[in-house]
Amino acid sequence: CYGSGPDAPGRRRMRLRRLLLRYFSPGIILEYVEDGESKTKPIDLLDLRPDTDVTALVEEIQKREPLITASCMEHVIHLVRRLQQKLEEKENHKFSLFKMLRTHILPLTNVAFNKSGSRFITGSYDRTCKLWDTASGGELRTLGGHKNVVYAIAFNNPYGDKIATGSFDKTCKLWSTETGKCYHTFRGHSAEIVCLSFNLQSTLVATGSIDATAKLWDIEKGEEVATLRGHSAEIIALSFNTVGDKIITGSFDQTVVVWDVGTGRLLHTLTGHREEISSAQFNWDCSLIVTGSVDKTCMLWNAVTGTHLATLTGHRDEILDVCFDYTGQRVATASADGSARVYNAETKECIAKLEGHEGEISKVCFHPKGNLILTASFDKTARLWDAATGQCLRILEGHTEEIFSCAFNYRGDTIITGGKDNSCCIW
């Protein structure tokens, strides 16, 4: 499959190597060679539905994508139909407790899956991060070396071969998933690191600190790339967009800042919240930003221009967490008032109220397919909800103290929860 024709003057030679499926968010990844260099290009299919005319959709894609030629058409149609079938699959929502792991000698701070869900990590006040096998519940290794609380943790998904740990000792460490070797210790912050994130390309890790700065670090070289200065108080949330050219930071100074990753330049300051920011995130196609605040509101912003689009209200207490579904069409909020809400990102209307927890909700996340919502609460339970109706489908009971972290794996058939009781549960 040649996208630009053979070596025409002034034209680049592109050869499609293979097509990969991405179930969540729905799309196809084109793996190709251009002038001898291997590259990838995603084609997002966020609007794909069970009743979509696949042949007509692929014909439209072919018109604007030179890599997809006539010889590829049947294969692309076959792949998109597989994505369509995945959307139609009925889910078995009968999550039950598989294992409770007494993971650390002190309370957990966070839990996170690798992309496949085959492994997960736990951070703790005991100054370590531990790597676990999901299927067996067995401990694979302990990542030790920090001199204070390991507060922020992450895999470099989708690859999953590296782990980053951010600590109250002011450093971030980069580890090998396979060997447990510490590749780099990133030093430069003057106060505790409380949030971190890899870019999707796995070339950078970003750290946010109580010192009011964020830093970008080169994973291969182990060097600082940029220091993002512009906030006047602690940075407690940060997130790359999927393209990797922008990052947002949320602060106790009541603002969220959009930064250019390549230059470290401040692009926009999102001003409007009246109290501290608690959470901030891009949607999948990088067009929107959602922010949650202690001021009881959630706000939507145009990610390109920094323009305020809407204020989503209704909660009676602080909003502690916000997230988009995989299409970026819905927003979920978690509040200290014990409820979660779902809003339509386009109409800005509240479409579901998730009520039933008896304590504040610290974490909310969508199932990869978007049909379920998972919440973690200080009432010692996690709950599964129908995202369309707000009906509680299952209460996950087993923790003896408050739960403050939870996550679905990529397939959506396994859940992990982390609690103050020093334990992690696999469901």
N, C-alpha and C positions, 0 to 999 in steps of 0.2 A: 504494500500500500504506500504509494508515494504522494505526498501532499502538494508539492510545488513543481513537479515535473523534473526531468533529469537535467541537472547542471545547466539550466538556462542562464545566459549572462545576467548578472545582477540579482539572481534569485537563489535562495538558500535551498539546499537539498534536505528534505525531511522524510524520514522513513518511520512508519508506525511499527513498533515492535510487538506490542500486545495491548489488550484492553482489560482493565480490572474493574470489578464491581465494588461499589461502596454502598452498603445497605443503609447506613445511618450516618449522615444525611444521604438520601438517595442520590446516586450519581454514578458516572463512569469516569475512570481515570485512564487517560491516554498516555501510554509509555512509548516514547519515540526517540529517535536519534536525529539531531540537527547538526550538520557539519561535524560529525564525529563525536558530538557530545550527547550523553544521555539526559533526557529531560522528561518531565511529567506535566500534564495539563488536565485539570478536572473539568468535567461538564456536569454542573449541578442540575438535578431534576427534582427540585423541591416541590414543584406543583404536580408531580406524577400522582395519579389517582387510579383506583381499580378499574374505572370506566374510561380512562384515557385511550384515544386512538393511537396506538404505539407506532404504526407505520407512518401516519401523518406527522407524528412528533419527530421521528428519526429523519424524515425527509426535510423537516425544518432545520434540524441540527446540521444535516449535511450541507445545506445551503451556506451556512456561515462557518463551517469547520473544514478546512482543506484537507486535514489528515484523514477524514472519513470519506473514502471514495466509494464508487459503485460496488467494487469487489468486497467491501466491508459491510455493506448494508444489512445483509441477512444476519450476520453475526451480531451486529449492534442491536437489531430488532429483537433477536433472541435474548440478549442480555437485559434489555429494558423490560421484556416480558417477565424475566426472572425477578427483577426488582418489583414489578407489579404484583407478582404472586406472593412475594414476601410481605407486601402491604396488606394482602388479603388474609394472610395466615391468622388463625384464631389463637389467642394466647391462653396458656394455662396459668391462671393467677394464684394457684394454690401454693404460695410460698410458705414454707414452714422452717423451723429452726433445724439446721443441719449440724452445726457445731458452735459451741461457745468456747473461745480460746482465752485463757488467762494470759494475756500477751505480755504484759509489762508489770514491773513492781510498783509503778506509779501510774496515775491516770494517763489516758491517751490524749493526744492533741488533734490527730487527724488520721483518716484512712483513705487509701486510693488504690484503684485497680490499674493493672496494665490494660492495653486495649482489648486483648482477647479475653481477659478475665481469668486467665490461668494462674496469675499471681497477684498478690496485693501487698501493700506496705502499711505499716502503722508507725506513727511518731508518738513520742511520749515525753513526759516530764522527767523520765529516768535518764535522759540525755542520749537515747539511742533511737534508731529506726530499725524495724525488723521486717524481713521479707518472708512471705508465707506462700505455701502452695495451696491454692483454693480447693482442689479436689480432695486432698487428704487432710487439710488443716494443719499440715506439718510446717514447722519453722525451718526455713532454708538457710538463713544467716542473720546475724546481728551486725548492723553497721554502727560501730562505736568510734568515738574520737572527739565528739563535741564536748565542750566543757560546761554546757548549760542545756536548758530545755530544747528539744527538737520540736519546733512548733509548726513549720511548713514543710510539706513533702510532696513530691510529684515524680511520676515516670515521664520519660520523653516520648509519650505516645505520638504517633502510632507505632514507633519502633520498639520501645520498651526495653532497650538494652542499657539504659542509664537511669539513675535515680538522683534527684537533687534533694538535699536537706537544708533547711534554713533554721538557724538557732538563735536563742537569746544570747549566745556568746559572740554575736555580731558577725559570724561567718556563715558562708554557704559552702557545702561540700558536694562534689560530683563523684558518683560511685558507679562501678560496673555492676550490672545486675547479675551477671554470670559468676564473677569471681569475688565480688565484695571489695575489690581494690578501690581505694580512693584516688581518683585521677587528679583532682585539683581541690584546693581549699581557697575559696575566693574571699579575700580580705579587703576592707575599705570602708565598710559602714562603721559609724561611730556609736550605734545603738542597736538594739535587738532587731533581728529580721523576723517579720511576722507574716509575710506572704511571698510566694514565688511562683513562677510559671515558665515552662519551656515554650518557645514558638513551635508551630506545627512542623516546621522544616527541620527542627532539632539542630539548629546551628547556634542558638542563643538561649540562655536562661536569664530571666529577669528576677530581681529581688527587691522587695519593698521593706522599708524600715521605719522604726520609730524616730529615726533621725531626720524625717521629712524628705528623704531622697529615695529614688529608685535607681538601680544600676543594671546595666546590660553587660553580660559576660560572654565571651567567645568560648564555646564548649571545647573545641579542639585545641586552641592555643592556651586556654586557661587564663586569659587576660581580660581586664576590664575594657569594654568597648565605649561605654558612655555613662555619665552620671546625669540623671534627670532631675534638675532643680527647678522648683517653681511653686511647690506647696509650702505652706507656713506651719504645718502640723503633721502629725504621724500619717504615714501611708499605710493603709490596712487592707487594700484590695488592689490587684492589678490583673490585667488580662490582655493577651495578644489577640488581634484579629486573625482569621484563618489564613489570609494572604501572607501575614507576617510583616507587613510594612508599617503597621501602627500598633501602639500599645496604649491602654488607658490605665490611669492610677486614680484611686479614690482615697480621700483623706479626711481626717478629723477637722480640717479647715473648711468643711462643707462643700468642697468642690471636687469635680472629676476633671482631669486634664488628659487631652489626647495628644500623643507625641508621635513624631516621625521617627521610626526605628533606625533608618539609615543615617540620619544626621543628628539624632537626639534633640531635634528642635521642637519646642512647644507649638502645637498647631491650634488648639482650641482649649479654652477653660470653660467648662460647663458649670454655670452659676445659676442657682435658683433654690437649692435646698437650704433650709433654715437651721439644720443641725448636722451632726456628723454623718458622713457617708458610711454605710455598712457593707455595700456590695455593688459591683459594677461588671457589666459583661457586654460584649459584642454579640449580635446575632450571626448566623452562619455565613450569610452573603455579605457581611461587613457593611450593611446599609444603616443599621440601627444600633444604638447603645441604650441599655437599660440601667438605671441607677436606683438603689434603695437607700433609705436614710432613716436615722433615728427620729426624724420629724414626722414619721408615720405615713410618708408618701413614697411613691415610686414614680420616676420620671422617664419618659422616652425622648431620645434625641436623634437628630440626623447625624450619622457618623461622619459624613463627608464635610458638612458645613458647620457642625457643632450647634445647629439650631434646636431650640426646645420645641418639641412636638406636642407633648401632653403630660399632664400630671394625673396619675392614677391614685384615686383616694378610696377610702372606705375602712381602712384599718384603724383601730382605736388605740394602738400602741406602736412602739418602734418596729420598723421593718428590719429584720435581721439578715434576710437572704433574698436574692432575686435570681431568676434564670429564664432563658428562652427555651422553647422546644426546638427540635432540630431544624424546622423550617423557618424559624424566626417569626412565626405568625401568632404565637401565643406567649404570654409572660406569666410566670408563677411567682408569687410573693409569699414569704413566711414572716410571721409577726410574733412579737412578744404578747399579743392579745390572745394567743392560743389558736389562731386560725390561719389558714392559707387561702389565697385567692388566685383565680385564673382570669386573665384579661386578654381580649382580642387586640393584638398590636395594631391592627388597621383601624378598627372602629373605636378603640380605646374603652370598650364596654367590659364590665365585669361579667363573665359568662359562667362562673362557678365559684361557690364559697365552700371551703373545706373546713367543716366545724366538727369538733369532737375531742380534740386534745384537751387535757386538763392543765397544761403548762405551756410556757412559751415554746415556739417552734424555731429551732436554730438553723435548720437546713431544709432545703426543698430542691428536688430535681425531677425532671421528666424521664420516663421510660424512653429508651432509644426510639421506639415507634411513636411516642407522643400520646399514647392512649391512657397511660397511667402516670400518677404522680406519687413520689415517695417523700415523706416528711419524717424528720427526727425531732424529738421533743424532750423537754425537761421533765415530762411526766413519766419517764423511763420507758416509753414505747416509741416505736416507729409505726407509721401507718401507710397503707396503700389506698389510693383514691382513684375513682373514675374521673379522668380529666375533663370529660364533657359534662357530667352531671354533678360532680362534687360528692358523690356517694362514697362512703368509706367501705372498701371491699375487704380489708383484712387488717387486724391489729397484730403487730409483731412484738410479742412479749417475751422477756427473758432477762433483760438488763435489770440490775438492782439500783442503778443510779441514772442520772440524766444522760440522754444520748445527744451528742452534739455533732456527729458526722455520719454520713450515709452515702451510698453510691450503688448504682446499677453497673453490672458489667456490660460489655458492648452488645452481647446477644440479648440482654434483658431478662435472662433466666436465673440470675444470681444477684443477691444483695449482700453488702457488708454494712455493718453498723458499728460505730465505736462509742464507748461510753466512759463516764467518769469512774465506773467501777473497775477500771484497769483491764476491761475485757473487750473483745471484738466478736461479734456474732456473724456467722455465715448462714444465709437463708436461701 
